[in-house]
């Protein structure tokens, strides 16, 4: 009678540990991915600025050539 109770208690303890670890991993990876997305957004913004600057430079160069 005592063995099944101990087995269920051990199984419950293992389940709590595994679920706790999974929750920790999900939270950690979510935070890491949010940081990565923020860094990528900064890079995308910089690339947009560079693209706009390049387009403006091309327009000025084309205007100089047509004179």
N, C-alpha and C positions, 0 to 999 in steps of 0.2 A: 504493500500500500504506500509506503514511503518513497519507493524508487520512482514511481510515475510522477509524484509531486515534485521530486528533486529534478527529474528530467524535464518537466514542463517549466520549472523555474529557471533551469539552465538555458533552455531554449528561448525563454522570454528575455533573459539577460543578454544572450547573444544577439537576438533580434533588436533589442534596444541599442546595443553598441553598433551594430551594422547600420541601422537607420540613422543614428546620430552621426556616424562617419559620413554617410551619404549626404545628409543635410549640410554638414560642414563643407564637403567638397562642392556641392551645388552653390552654396553661398560664396565660397572662395572663387570659384571659376566665374560666377556671375560678376563679381566685383572686378576680377582681372579683365574680363571681356569688356566691361564698361570702360575701364581705363584704356584698353586698346582701341576701342571705338573712338574715344575722345582724342587720342593721339592721331588716329587716322583722319578724323575730321579736321584737325589742325593742318595735317599734311595736305588734305584735299583743298582746304581754303588757301593755303600757300600756292598750290598748283594753279588754282583758279586765278589768283593774283598774277602769277607769272604768265599764264596764258593771255590774260587781258593786256599785260604790259607788252608781250610779244606782238599781239595784234595791233596795238597802238604804234609800236615801232615799225611794223610792216607798213602800216598806213602812211606814216611819215616818210618812210623810205620810198614808197611808191609815189608820193606827192613830190619828193625831191627829183626823182627820175623823170617825171612828166614835165618838169619845167623846161 
